[in-house]
Amino acid sequence: MESIQEIYRIGNGPSSSHTMGPKKAAETFLERNPNAFRYEVTLYGSLAATGKGHLTGVAIENAFADKQMKLNWESSTFLKKHPNALNLKAYDNEDTLLDDWTAYSVGGGAIIDDQSELETKHVYEFTTMDDILKWCHKNGSSFWEYVEQNEGKEIWDFLAEVWKTMQDAIKRGLNTEGSLPGGLKLPRKAHLYSLKAKNYSGPMKKRAMLYAFALAVSEENAGGGEIVTAPTCGACGVLPASLNYYKKFYKFEDKAILKALATAGLIGNLVKTNASISGAEVGCQGEVGTACAMASGAATQLHGGSIHQIEYSAEMGLEHHLGLTCDPVLGLVQIPCIERNVFAAARALNHNTYALLSDGRHRISFDQVTKTMLKTGHDLPKMYKETSIGGLALYKGLAE
């Protein structure tokens, strides 16, 4: 299993699979073929279907900024390995093909090709929650300690940068007004929600600020701002909102939050390894569902939950998002994506409380629900997996 640094990628929105991934593929191809006379890029499947709203074309054009490049869109063609596919070709000045590479953006900004499954080295021995629980029990350790053992102490500097970037995104989002880019002209709400929160006290104020935090990060992402994938751009508001909520209202120190980030990253890694975090492959259950599982587990650790209560909390985060479709209106990471981040953050708080009230024993394990999520995602019709031709995406009149 790969490093949690692959779950937490710092970059610009609005989509890890549709902007970060394709940009990375284009840059990799350019490094391989820096002196070609011209280039041709073809986008396939979900990458092409919602690419304009996700700024895929812009990301690729920026990568080929001073090069001669032709971009083709083939939304009706789905390659077998993954629905987010792109083919890149390089030619010399006599139109001889120099290189031909097909890449797949599998979620979270990660890229694979036909010869690879993962582009990064594996740093974890165990790849299931059950095996990690056994290791933790045997060694009297927590999940974050398992992360430290495999990643090394340098992981804390990385997570400190992740946490700072998350907090910066919240601050910017709370202080930015206006409408988001794209045909929906959706107004930003984070600033107003934070203002209205000041009129309340007690639980209502706390809940309103949680909403504002999640809105802030998700709106920053939709506007192309710098965020952290957790595990994707489309689900990037859930974990920061939850952690910032506990920092603000429960006064948890950054040291404890970094440990929670480590555990959350491990949870996201398990889903990515054994299922998928790609909306184009399994629907939004793989994005927001995984983000909720990460936030739920992190919250339970912060409140002193046992490893079994943390596992239970994370399992609920994924279980209660099973079947969630990916149906962005106009291909934008706005409706219903932003509100889903808000309510997944709220659910994470509920899962934490529910798990802490239990003894951690339950019937459906995290590993079982992860397998179920993958099968459910594969059973979903293509129209509900980031193509903008089904579900809520049919209401294109919203842009009029």
C-alpha positions as CSV (number, residue, x, y, z in Angstrom):
1,M,0.0,0.0,0.0
2,E,1.3,3.4,-1.0
3,S,2.2,6.4,1.2
4,I,-0.5,8.6,2.6
5,Q,1.2,11.4,0.8
6,E,-0.6,10.1,-2.3
7,I,-3.9,10.6,-0.5
8,Y,-3.1,14.2,0.6
9,R,-2.0,16.1,-2.6
10,I,-1.7,19.8,-2.4
11,G,-2.9,21.5,-5.6
12,N,-5.5,23.6,-7.3
13,G,-9.1,22.5,-7.9
14,P,-11.7,21.8,-9.1
15,S,-11.0,18.1,-9.6
16,S,-8.1,15.8,-8.7
17,S,-9.1,13.3,-11.4
18,H,-10.0,15.8,-14.1
19,T,-7.5,18.6,-13.5
20,M,-4.6,17.4,-11.3
21,G,-4.3,14.0,-12.9
22,P,-4.5,15.0,-16.6
23,K,-2.1,17.9,-15.9
24,K,0.3,15.5,-14.3
25,A,0.0,13.1,-17.3
26,A,0.7,15.9,-19.7
27,E,3.7,17.1,-17.8
28,T,5.1,13.5,-17.6
29,F,4.6,13.1,-21.4
30,L,6.3,16.4,-22.1
31,E,9.3,15.3,-20.0
32,R,9.5,12.2,-22.1
33,N,9.2,14.1,-25.4
34,P,10.4,17.7,-24.8
35,N,11.5,18.3,-28.4
36,A,8.6,17.0,-30.4
37,F,7.2,19.2,-33.2
38,R,3.6,18.7,-32.3
39,Y,1.4,16.9,-29.8
40,E,-2.1,15.4,-29.9
41,V,-4.2,14.6,-26.8
42,T,-7.5,12.7,-26.8
43,L,-9.8,12.6,-23.8
44,Y,-12.1,9.5,-23.3
45,G,-15.1,8.6,-21.3
46,S,-15.9,10.5,-18.1
47,L,-12.8,12.6,-18.6
48,A,-14.2,14.0,-21.8
49,A,-17.9,14.0,-20.7
50,T,-17.4,16.4,-17.8
51,G,-14.0,17.8,-18.7
52,K,-15.1,21.2,-19.8
53,G,-16.8,21.9,-16.5
54,H,-13.9,20.4,-14.6
55,L,-11.4,22.5,-16.5
56,T,-9.6,19.5,-17.9
57,G,-8.9,21.2,-21.2
58,V,-7.5,24.3,-19.4
59,A,-5.2,22.1,-17.3
60,I,-3.8,20.3,-20.4
61,E,-3.5,23.5,-22.4
62,N,-1.6,25.1,-19.6
63,A,0.8,22.1,-19.5
64,F,1.4,22.5,-23.2
65,A,1.5,26.3,-23.0
66,D,4.2,27.0,-25.6
67,K,3.7,23.9,-27.7
68,Q,1.7,23.0,-30.7
69,M,-1.1,20.7,-29.4
70,K,-4.4,19.4,-30.6
71,L,-7.1,18.4,-28.1
72,N,-9.8,15.9,-29.0
73,W,-12.9,14.9,-26.9
74,E,-14.3,11.4,-27.2
75,S,-17.0,11.3,-24.4
76,S,-18.8,8.2,-25.9
77,T,-15.7,6.0,-25.9
78,F,-14.8,4.3,-22.7
79,L,-11.5,2.4,-22.4
80,K,-11.6,-0.9,-20.5
81,K,-9.1,-0.1,-17.7
82,H,-10.7,3.1,-16.3
83,P,-13.3,5.6,-17.5
84,N,-10.9,8.5,-17.0
85,A,-8.6,7.9,-19.9
86,L,-6.4,10.1,-22.1
87,N,-4.1,9.3,-25.0
88,L,-1.1,11.4,-25.7
89,K,0.9,11.3,-29.0
90,A,4.1,13.1,-30.0
91,Y,5.2,13.7,-33.7
92,D,8.3,15.1,-35.4
93,N,8.2,17.8,-38.1
94,E,7.7,15.1,-40.7
95,D,4.6,13.8,-38.9
96,T,6.3,10.6,-37.8
97,L,4.9,9.3,-34.5
98,L,7.6,9.5,-31.8
99,D,5.6,8.3,-28.8
100,D,2.1,7.0,-28.0
101,W,1.0,6.8,-24.4
102,T,-2.4,6.0,-22.8
103,A,-2.8,7.1,-19.2
104,Y,-5.6,6.8,-16.7
105,S,-6.5,9.3,-14.0
106,V,-7.7,7.0,-11.2
107,G,-8.6,9.6,-8.6
108,G,-6.9,11.8,-6.1
109,G,-4.5,13.1,-8.8
110,A,-2.9,9.7,-9.3
111,I,-2.0,8.4,-12.8
112,I,-1.5,4.8,-14.0
113,D,-1.0,3.4,-17.5
114,D,-1.4,0.0,-19.2
115,Q,1.8,-1.3,-17.7
116,S,1.2,-0.2,-14.1
117,E,-1.3,-0.3,-11.4
118,L,0.3,2.3,-9.1
119,E,2.9,4.9,-9.9
120,T,4.3,5.0,-6.4
121,K,6.2,2.6,-4.2
122,H,4.5,0.6,-1.5
123,V,5.4,1.5,2.0
124,Y,2.8,-0.5,4.1
125,E,3.0,-4.2,4.7
126,F,-0.7,-4.6,5.4
127,T,-3.5,-3.7,3.0
128,T,-6.6,-4.5,5.0
129,M,-8.1,-2.9,8.1
130,D,-8.4,-6.3,9.7
131,D,-4.6,-7.0,9.5
132,I,-3.8,-3.5,10.7
133,L,-6.1,-3.9,13.7
134,K,-4.4,-7.2,14.6
135,W,-1.0,-5.5,14.3
136,C,-2.2,-2.6,16.5
137,H,-3.6,-5.0,19.1
138,K,-0.5,-7.1,19.1
139,N,1.8,-4.1,19.6
140,G,-0.4,-2.1,21.8
141,S,-0.4,0.7,19.2
142,S,-2.7,3.2,17.6
143,F,-3.3,3.7,13.9
144,W,-1.2,6.8,13.8
145,E,1.7,4.9,15.3
146,Y,1.4,2.3,12.6
147,V,1.6,5.2,10.1
148,E,4.7,6.6,11.7
149,Q,6.4,3.2,11.8
150,N,5.9,2.8,8.0
151,E,6.3,6.4,6.8
152,G,9.0,7.5,9.2
153,K,9.0,10.6,11.5
154,E,9.3,12.8,8.5
155,I,5.6,12.2,7.8
156,W,4.8,14.8,10.5
157,D,6.5,17.6,8.6
158,F,4.4,16.7,5.6
159,L,1.2,16.5,7.6
160,A,2.0,19.9,9.1
161,E,2.1,21.4,5.6
162,V,-1.2,19.6,4.8
163,W,-2.9,21.0,7.9
164,K,-1.6,24.5,7.2
165,T,-2.9,24.3,3.6
166,M,-6.3,23.1,4.8
167,Q,-6.6,25.9,7.3
168,D,-5.5,28.5,4.7
169,A,-8.2,27.3,2.4
170,I,-10.8,27.7,5.2
171,K,-9.6,31.2,5.9
172,R,-9.7,32.3,2.3
173,G,-13.1,30.6,1.7
174,L,-14.6,32.3,4.7
175,N,-13.5,35.7,3.5
176,T,-14.3,35.5,-0.2
177,E,-17.6,36.6,-1.7
178,G,-19.1,36.6,-5.2
179,S,-20.1,33.8,-7.5
180,L,-18.2,30.7,-8.6
181,P,-17.0,30.3,-12.1
182,G,-19.1,28.3,-14.6
183,G,-22.5,28.4,-16.1
184,L,-24.4,28.0,-12.8
185,K,-23.2,31.3,-11.4
186,L,-23.6,29.7,-8.0
187,P,-23.1,32.3,-5.2
188,R,-20.5,31.5,-2.5
189,K,-22.2,30.9,0.9
190,A,-19.3,30.3,3.4
191,H,-18.9,34.0,4.3
192,L,-22.6,34.5,4.9
193,Y,-22.9,31.3,6.9
194,S,-20.0,32.4,9.2
195,L,-21.7,35.8,9.7
196,K,-25.0,34.2,10.6
197,A,-23.3,31.8,13.0
198,K,-22.4,34.8,15.2
199,N,-26.1,35.4,15.8
200,Y,-26.4,32.0,17.5
201,S,-24.9,30.3,20.6
202,G,-24.4,26.8,21.7
203,P,-25.0,23.8,19.4
204,M,-26.6,25.9,16.7
205,K,-23.5,28.2,16.4
206,K,-21.2,25.2,16.3
207,R,-23.2,23.5,13.6
208,A,-23.4,26.6,11.5
209,M,-19.6,27.1,11.7
210,L,-19.1,23.5,10.7
211,Y,-21.2,24.2,7.6
212,A,-19.2,27.3,7.0
213,F,-15.9,25.5,7.2
214,A,-17.0,22.8,4.7
215,L,-18.4,25.4,2.4
216,A,-15.3,27.5,2.5
217,V,-13.0,24.7,1.4
218,S,-15.4,23.3,-1.2
219,E,-16.0,26.7,-2.7
220,E,-12.2,27.4,-2.8
221,N,-11.9,24.1,-4.7
222,A,-14.7,25.0,-7.1
223,G,-13.1,28.3,-7.8
224,G,-9.7,26.7,-8.6
225,G,-8.0,27.6,-5.3
226,E,-5.3,25.7,-3.5
227,I,-6.7,22.8,-1.5
228,V,-5.6,19.3,-0.3
229,T,-7.2,16.2,-1.8
230,A,-8.8,14.3,1.1
231,P,-9.0,12.0,-0.7
232,T,-10.1,14.0,-3.8
233,C,-10.7,17.6,-4.8
234,G,-14.5,17.0,-5.0
235,A,-14.5,15.7,-1.4
236,C,-11.8,18.1,0.0
237,G,-14.1,20.0,2.3
238,V,-15.2,17.2,4.7
239,L,-12.0,16.4,6.6
240,P,-10.7,20.0,7.0
241,A,-14.1,21.2,8.2
242,S,-14.4,18.4,10.8
243,L,-10.8,18.9,12.1
244,N,-11.1,22.7,12.3
245,Y,-14.4,22.3,14.1
246,Y,-12.7,20.3,16.8
247,K,-9.8,22.6,17.0
248,K,-12.0,25.7,17.4
249,F,-14.7,24.3,19.7
250,Y,-12.8,21.6,21.6
251,K,-9.4,23.2,21.6
252,F,-7.5,20.2,20.3
253,E,-3.8,21.1,19.7
254,D,-2.2,20.7,16.3
255,K,-0.1,17.8,17.5
256,A,-3.3,15.8,18.1
257,I,-4.8,16.9,14.8
258,L,-1.7,15.7,12.9
259,K,-2.1,12.3,14.5
260,A,-5.8,12.3,13.4
261,L,-4.7,13.3,9.9
262,A,-2.3,10.3,9.9
263,T,-5.2,7.9,10.8
264,A,-7.5,9.5,8.3
265,G,-4.9,9.1,5.6
266,L,-4.6,5.4,6.5
267,I,-8.3,5.0,6.2
268,G,-8.4,6.7,2.8
269,N,-5.5,4.6,1.6
270,L,-7.3,1.4,2.5
271,V,-10.3,2.4,0.4
272,K,-8.1,3.5,-2.5
273,T,-6.2,0.2,-2.4
274,N,-9.2,-2.2,-2.0
275,A,-11.9,-0.2,-3.9
276,S,-11.7,3.2,-5.5
277,I,-11.8,6.9,-4.7
278,S,-12.7,7.8,-8.3
279,G,-16.2,9.2,-8.9
280,A,-15.9,8.2,-12.6
281,E,-15.4,4.6,-11.5
282,V,-17.6,4.1,-8.5
283,G,-19.7,7.2,-8.1
284,C,-19.6,9.8,-5.3
285,Q,-19.6,7.1,-2.7
286,G,-15.9,6.6,-3.4
287,E,-15.2,10.3,-3.0
288,V,-17.5,11.9,-0.3
289,G,-18.1,8.4,1.3
290,T,-14.4,7.9,1.7
291,A,-13.9,11.5,2.9
292,C,-16.6,10.9,5.5
293,A,-15.0,7.7,6.7
294,M,-11.7,9.5,7.0
295,A,-13.3,12.4,9.0
296,S,-15.3,10.0,11.2
297,G,-12.3,7.9,12.1
298,A,-10.2,11.0,12.8
299,A,-12.9,12.5,15.0
300,T,-13.2,9.3,17.1
301,Q,-9.4,9.1,17.6
302,L,-9.4,12.8,18.8
303,H,-12.0,12.0,21.4
304,G,-10.0,9.0,22.8
305,G,-11.8,6.2,21.0
306,S,-10.2,2.7,20.9
307,I,-8.9,1.3,17.6
308,H,-12.1,-0.7,17.3
309,Q,-14.3,2.4,17.8
310,I,-12.3,4.3,15.2
311,E,-12.8,1.4,12.8
312,Y,-16.5,1.4,13.5
313,S,-16.8,5.1,13.0
314,A,-14.9,4.9,9.7
315,E,-17.1,2.0,8.6
316,M,-20.2,4.0,9.2
317,G,-18.8,6.9,7.2
318,L,-18.5,4.6,4.1
319,E,-21.6,2.5,4.7
320,H,-24.0,5.3,4.9
321,H,-22.9,6.7,1.6
322,L,-23.3,3.4,-0.3
323,G,-24.9,4.0,-3.7
324,L,-24.2,7.7,-3.9
325,T,-24.1,8.7,-7.5
326,C,-21.7,11.2,-9.2
327,D,-24.0,13.5,-11.2
328,P,-22.5,17.0,-11.4
329,V,-24.6,19.6,-13.1
330,L,-22.8,21.0,-16.2
331,G,-19.8,18.9,-15.1
332,L,-19.0,21.5,-12.5
333,V,-17.8,20.5,-9.0
334,Q,-20.6,22.6,-7.5
335,I,-24.1,21.0,-7.5
336,P,-24.5,18.7,-5.7
337,C,-20.9,18.4,-4.7
338,I,-20.5,21.3,-2.3
339,E,-23.5,20.5,-0.2
340,R,-22.5,16.9,0.0
341,N,-19.2,17.9,1.6
342,V,-21.2,19.9,4.2
343,F,-23.5,17.1,5.2
344,A,-20.7,14.5,5.2
345,A,-18.8,16.6,7.7
346,A,-22.0,16.7,9.8
347,R,-22.4,13.0,9.5
348,A,-18.8,12.5,10.6
349,L,-19.7,14.1,13.9
350,N,-22.6,11.8,14.4
351,H,-20.6,8.7,13.6
352,N,-18.0,9.8,16.1
353,T,-20.7,10.1,18.9
354,Y,-22.4,6.9,17.9
355,A,-19.1,4.9,17.9
356,L,-18.0,6.3,21.2
357,L,-21.2,5.3,22.9
358,S,-20.6,1.7,21.7
359,D,-17.9,-0.7,22.7
360,G,-16.7,-0.8,19.1
361,R,-18.3,-4.2,18.3
362,H,-20.5,-4.4,15.2
363,R,-21.5,-6.8,12.5
364,I,-20.3,-5.3,9.2
365,S,-16.5,-4.6,9.1
366,F,-14.7,-1.8,7.4
367,D,-13.1,-4.2,5.0
368,Q,-16.5,-5.7,4.1
369,V,-18.2,-2.4,3.4
370,T,-15.2,-1.4,1.3
371,K,-15.7,-4.4,-0.9
372,T,-19.4,-3.7,-1.0
373,M,-18.8,-0.1,-2.1
374,L,-16.6,-1.3,-5.0
375,K,-19.2,-3.8,-6.2
376,T,-22.0,-1.2,-5.8
377,G,-19.9,1.3,-7.9
378,H,-19.3,-1.2,-10.6
379,D,-23.0,-2.1,-10.7
380,L,-24.0,1.6,-11.2
381,P,-24.9,2.5,-14.7
382,K,-22.3,4.7,-16.4
383,M,-24.7,7.7,-16.5
384,Y,-24.4,8.0,-12.8
385,K,-20.6,8.0,-12.7
386,E,-19.3,11.5,-13.6
387,T,-20.7,11.7,-17.1
388,S,-23.3,14.5,-16.5
389,I,-25.9,12.5,-18.5
390,G,-27.9,11.2,-15.5
391,G,-29.3,12.0,-12.1
392,L,-29.2,15.7,-11.0
393,A,-27.0,16.5,-14.0
394,L,-30.1,16.3,-16.2
395,Y,-31.4,19.6,-14.8
396,K,-29.2,21.7,-17.1
397,G,-32.0,24.4,-17.0
398,L,-30.4,25.5,-13.7
399,A,-27.9,27.4,-15.7
400,E,-30.4,29.4,-17.6
